[in-house]
Amino acid sequence: MQFQNSQSFAQQLDANDPLKSFRQQFIIPAENGKEKVYFLGNSLGLQPKRTNNFIQKIMNDWATHGVESFFHANEPWMDYHDQLTQSLSKIVGCLPHEVSVMNNLTVNLHLMLVSFYRPQGKRTKILCETKAFPSDQYMMETHIKHHGLDPATNIIEIKPRTGEHAIRNEDVLQMIVEHKDELALVLLGGINYYSGQVFDMQTITQLAQQAGAKVGFDLAHAAGNIELNLHDWHVDFACWCSYKYLNSGPGAVAAVFIHEKYHKDETMIRFGGWWGYDKPTRFKMDKGFKPMLSAEGWQLGTPAMFMYASARAALEVVEEAGWENINQKRKLLTAYLWYILDEVNASQTNPIIEFITPRNETEHGCQLSMNMLQRGKEIYNALMKQGFYVDWREPSVIRLAPVPLYNGFEEVWKFGDCLKSIL
Ligand SMILES: *Cc1c(COP(=O)(O)O)cnc(C)c1O
């Protein structure tokens, strides 16, 4: 499509947007009646209007039936999990029983490493990206120590080449080959939180597994953002949170994917709890752990029903919009953002923005990370003051993520216009 840098053109794109009505499904932050331009869905997705009702329903069940709600609520709490895994399995591309909704992301990473990081002999190392999200770094460090090993020699970090911001896929593959006899696990962010780079999960998985390693992805920035095919890619496991692109609210319940090839293997080492116990006989409360033969077999304790309810509300909005429509709009929206930012750069004597995020459509999702070449903090402050919610990362990076469910093309145009006027 031939884009134009004009408000009327952006309005035309909005008018033709099949998802334009979905903005009304969300509460948009506003001040004195003026809506903010919220480009921080990569950090905390906005609140769907219906979430309140879903939580209220749990309150009512609790009031009406007490603990009997697990079996006798209008929608019994015992089966609530299935409705979540149905929706999520479409978003991450797998079978419903390969998803379990539980805990938070960092806890789940630990639980998955219990099962999938089994250092033995020479094969003790974890390959990850440099500058992984801090929680992931601390998780790996402390997990390695828990095995009595030294993190300094057992974590291999892949870096971008000098002068580059993204990590080349060929370099990831090269590292796997180089360390093939020592790798126990390859663990990468599906999308790096800082750069917004999408890794080629399929080729990485294939090569790492050929090398004899297990492969997991942290999909905090990928789930609900880009198309995934975890089952067909044969990924061993993946974890994600639900408060970024999945709009389930602060501290929302997270989820894991565990490939079905592991479900029936009762020798899998794991940390168990009663909520992972075989469902039909769980309440016999017998001695000896007998896991459910699905991803639910990794659950630990009683689910947080309020959190389930907020996840359900948010997933229902995704279902109504249609995951394919969301992806189509995302591609057009980010392409327009890129075009607008190129125009901003071109309007200056010297470029002001250096893009950290790879430009290729298959290598990024909603998020664009801009390294500001001058006056970064000042520009960020001015943007925030004028009602554009973006995010600042030291030393000079502004991240922004227009989200297809509630952001529009005119907002992107306005952002470019405001940025130019600040400059
Ligand atoms: C957001 C994010 C987290 C946060 O983990 P929580 O346990 O939900 O606090 C972890 N890892 C990555 C890559 C993230 O983007």
The ligand as a MOL file (V3000), in Angstrom:
LIG
                    3D

  0  0  0     0  0            999 V3000
M  V30 BEGIN CTAB
M  V30 COUNTS 15 15 0 0 0
M  V30 BEGIN ATOM
M  V30 1 C 7.5170 -9.0070 31.4360 0
M  V30 2 C 8.5490 -10.0580 31.4500 0
M  V30 3 C 8.7860 -10.8450 32.5940 0
M  V30 4 C 8.0620 -10.5850 33.8840 0
M  V30 5 O 7.8980 -11.7320 34.6330 0
M  V30 6 P 6.7840 -11.7710 35.8010 0
M  V30 7 O 7.0480 -13.0340 36.4970 0
M  V30 8 O 5.4630 -11.7150 35.1240 0
M  V30 9 O 6.9980 -10.5530 36.6370 0
M  V30 10 C 9.7290 -11.8480 32.5190 0
M  V30 11 N 10.4110 -12.0850 31.3750 0
M  V30 12 C 10.2140 -11.3420 30.2500 0
M  V30 13 C 10.9860 -11.6450 29.0130 0
M  V30 14 C 9.3000 -10.3060 30.2670 0
M  V30 15 O 9.1270 -9.5550 29.1750 0
M  V30 END ATOM
M  V30 BEGIN BOND
M  V30 1 1 1 2
M  V30 2 1 2 3
M  V30 3 2 2 14
M  V30 4 1 3 4
M  V30 5 2 3 10
M  V30 6 1 4 5
M  V30 7 1 5 6
M  V30 8 2 6 7
M  V30 9 1 6 8
M  V30 10 1 6 9
M  V30 11 1 10 11
M  V30 12 2 11 12
M  V30 13 1 12 13
M  V30 14 1 12 14
M  V30 15 1 14 15
M  V30 END BOND
M  V30 END CTAB
M  END
